[in-house]
Amino acid sequence: MTSTNGYDAYEGAGDLLRALSAPIRLAIVSELAQGERCVHELVEKLGATQPLVSQHLRVLRGAGVVRGSRRGREIAYALVDEHVAHIVADAVSHAGEGT
């Protein structure tokens, strides 16, 4: 490790975890783990409003977690890396184990 202090290497991981810190973002990632989805599909599945889903997709896109590709008049969102889906699935599973 060439950093001056021991935790510099974890900065990217911290950024990723901050991007995933909202429950709706975890739900979006879980849905996208099943395949590409348009905003209206996520709205229907999650029971959230379109502006709310779009706002959280914007955060996830900015963090490099999801990407969008135009599909006619809509944008289909997909995970950039499947590792993120595993992180979310593990976190949800761990949280469900109880305290």
Secondary structure, DSSP 4 states (H G I P E B T S, - for coil): ---SSTTGGGHHHHHHHHHT-SHHHHHHHHHHTTS-EEHHHHHHHHT--HHHHHHHHHHHHHTTSEEEEEETTEEEEEES-HHHHHHHHHHHHHHHT--
